[in-house]
Amino acid sequence: MELVSVLAAAVAAYVFGSIWYMTLAKPWMAATGMTVGDDGRPTNASNPAPYVVAFVMAILVAGMMRHIFQMAGVDTLGKGVTTGLGLGLFIAAPWIVNNVMFSNKPKQLILIDGGYAAGGCTVAGVVLSLFLGWKNKRRGPTPRTPSFHPTCSLSTTRVSEIQGPTFLVFS
């Protein structure tokens, strides 16, 4: 079921990206300086490599997001939207900002590519949270098991149950 959820999230994010970039194709191509043929399409449009690589990257992102969601107990639609959007806005998009700023590309790419990162992670988060929520309903409550680490002791409280300041005790 884990592989199915990752693939479903990757497909959803990929479809979102297709719609996003089809909608913003002209400003994106202009901002990237992409060469366009007489038909108005990029000259490399028939090359499958960018599409294959984009899908493989969507699988990698969805796989890591699933791991994060599982570890953090993200198993509701609201948590999936919030966590997916947060990962897109505050993890993925800042790297895109850096790339645009250092490459001296038009700043419009920050909104276009950063928006895709935020939206794609949100869509993947929705799909993953639905799978995880369904899985947890089938199994019942997940038993809490203590986490052990050689340098610190952690309680068995889920991250989603923590209220107020929390401290790790280092030994």
SEZA-707208 format. One line per 4 residues: number of its first residue (from 1); their letters; for each residue x, y, z of C-alpha. Coordinates in nm, 3 decimals. Example, Ala and Ser with C-alpha at 12.3 -4.5 7.8 and 13.67 -1.06 7.14 Angstrom:
REM residues 2
1	AS	1.230/-0.450/0.780 ~ 1.367/-0.106/0.714
//
This chain:
REM residues 171
1	MELV	0.000/0.000/0.000 ~ 0.294/0.234/0.067 ~ 0.418/0.209/-0.292 ~ 0.067/0.265/-0.427
5	SVLA	0.024/0.579/-0.217 ~ 0.361/0.715/-0.331 ~ 0.285/0.646/-0.697 ~ -0.064/0.797/-0.667
9	AAVA	0.079/1.110/-0.502 ~ 0.350/1.134/-0.769 ~ 0.095/1.102/-1.049 ~ -0.129/1.367/-0.887
13	AYVF	0.164/1.608/-0.846 ~ 0.280/1.540/-1.203 ~ -0.069/1.608/-1.340 ~ -0.085/1.926/-1.132
17	GSIW	0.251/2.030/-1.281 ~ 0.127/1.961/-1.632 ~ -0.177/2.181/-1.579 ~ 0.029/2.449/-1.400
21	YMTL	0.290/2.478/-1.672 ~ 0.040/2.450/-1.960 ~ -0.148/2.742/-1.805 ~ 0.171/2.945/-1.754
25	AKPW	0.359/2.819/-2.062 ~ 0.410/3.152/-2.238 ~ 0.537/3.352/-1.939 ~ 0.749/3.056/-1.823
29	MAAT	0.910/3.006/-2.165 ~ 0.976/3.379/-2.194 ~ 1.130/3.393/-1.845 ~ 1.353/3.091/-1.902
33	GMTV	1.466/3.215/-2.242 ~ 1.362/2.886/-2.397 ~ 1.389/2.867/-2.774 ~ 1.054/2.821/-2.943
37	GDDG	0.983/2.674/-3.285 ~ 0.753/2.813/-3.553 ~ 0.462/2.627/-3.394 ~ 0.509/2.816/-3.065
41	RPTN	0.625/2.505/-2.879 ~ 0.968/2.459/-2.719 ~ 1.223/2.314/-2.960 ~ 1.286/2.025/-2.719
45	ASNP	0.914/1.940/-2.674 ~ 0.953/1.603/-2.848 ~ 1.240/1.495/-2.619 ~ 1.092/1.257/-2.355
49	APYV	1.384/1.295/-2.110 ~ 1.256/1.603/-1.920 ~ 0.914/1.441/-1.874 ~ 1.060/1.111/-1.752
53	VAFV	1.300/1.285/-1.515 ~ 1.017/1.506/-1.383 ~ 0.807/1.199/-1.304 ~ 1.098/1.020/-1.134
57	MAIL	1.159/1.333/-0.924 ~ 0.787/1.342/-0.834 ~ 0.820/0.983/-0.709 ~ 1.122/1.079/-0.497
61	VAGM	0.943/1.378/-0.346 ~ 0.625/1.178/-0.280 ~ 0.829/0.898/-0.120 ~ 1.002/1.132/0.122
65	MRHI	0.677/1.316/0.193 ~ 0.511/0.983/0.275 ~ 0.793/0.904/0.517 ~ 0.757/1.245/0.683
69	FQMA	0.378/1.211/0.702 ~ 0.402/0.863/0.855 ~ 0.658/0.975/1.114 ~ 0.459/1.287/1.206
73	GVDT	0.116/1.122/1.212 ~ -0.022/1.327/0.922 ~ -0.334/1.128/0.842 ~ -0.617/1.376/0.789
77	LGKG	-0.698/1.591/0.491 ~ -0.638/1.914/0.684 ~ -0.300/1.797/0.808 ~ -0.210/1.678/0.460
81	VTTG	-0.291/2.012/0.300 ~ -0.110/2.210/0.570 ~ 0.198/1.989/0.579 ~ 0.220/1.956/0.200
85	LGLG	0.185/2.332/0.152 ~ 0.438/2.394/0.429 ~ 0.693/2.159/0.273 ~ 0.644/2.322/-0.066
89	LFIA	0.659/2.680/0.059 ~ 0.927/2.647/0.325 ~ 1.146/2.358/0.204 ~ 1.126/2.339/-0.177
93	APWI	1.050/2.698/-0.281 ~ 1.344/2.862/-0.099 ~ 1.587/2.650/-0.305 ~ 1.411/2.767/-0.620
97	VNNV	1.445/3.129/-0.503 ~ 1.819/3.075/-0.457 ~ 1.855/2.921/-0.804 ~ 1.668/3.208/-0.969
101	MFSN	1.858/3.477/-0.779 ~ 2.205/3.332/-0.845 ~ 2.132/3.253/-1.210 ~ 2.013/3.610/-1.265
105	KPKQ	1.694/3.483/-1.431 ~ 1.374/3.690/-1.434 ~ 1.219/3.703/-1.089 ~ 0.886/3.593/-1.237
109	LILI	1.032/3.238/-1.226 ~ 1.021/3.253/-0.846 ~ 0.643/3.273/-0.857 ~ 0.599/3.027/-1.143
113	DGGY	0.841/2.756/-1.028 ~ 0.794/2.823/-0.656 ~ 0.418/2.810/-0.705 ~ 0.454/2.472/-0.871
117	AAGG	0.664/2.344/-0.581 ~ 0.408/2.464/-0.326 ~ 0.109/2.342/-0.525 ~ 0.267/2.010/-0.619
121	CTVA	0.359/1.933/-0.259 ~ 0.009/2.031/-0.149 ~ -0.153/1.799/-0.403 ~ 0.083/1.515/-0.308
125	GVVL	0.007/1.586/0.059 ~ -0.366/1.555/0.000 ~ -0.326/1.217/-0.172 ~ -0.083/1.083/0.088
129	SLFL	-0.297/1.195/0.383 ~ -0.602/1.027/0.232 ~ -0.410/0.700/0.194 ~ -0.263/0.723/0.545
133	GWKN	-0.598/0.815/0.697 ~ -0.765/0.521/0.522 ~ -0.487/0.286/0.631 ~ -0.513/0.398/0.994
137	KRRG	-0.892/0.359/0.996 ~ -0.855/0.002/0.872 ~ -0.594/-0.085/1.136 ~ -0.728/0.113/1.426
141	PTPR	-0.510/0.340/1.639 ~ -0.139/0.305/1.584 ~ 0.028/0.168/1.897 ~ 0.287/0.399/2.040
145	TPSF	0.631/0.258/2.070 ~ 0.920/0.431/2.239 ~ 1.190/0.577/2.020 ~ 1.545/0.515/2.134
149	HPTC	1.848/0.716/2.038 ~ 2.191/0.685/2.196 ~ 2.215/1.055/2.283 ~ 1.865/1.144/2.396
153	SLST	1.552/0.997/2.543 ~ 1.220/1.073/2.378 ~ 0.871/1.022/2.511 ~ 0.617/0.812/2.321
157	TRVS	0.394/1.114/2.255 ~ 0.311/1.178/1.891 ~ 0.422/1.511/1.748 ~ 0.059/1.598/1.674
161	EIQG	-0.030/1.561/2.046 ~ 0.235/1.801/2.177 ~ 0.099/2.123/2.320 ~ 0.323/2.397/2.447
165	PTFL	0.702/2.399/2.474 ~ 0.876/2.064/2.451 ~ 1.227/1.974/2.552 ~ 1.453/1.682/2.468
169	VFS	1.651/1.537/2.756 ~ 2.008/1.460/2.656 ~ 2.201/1.200/2.846
//
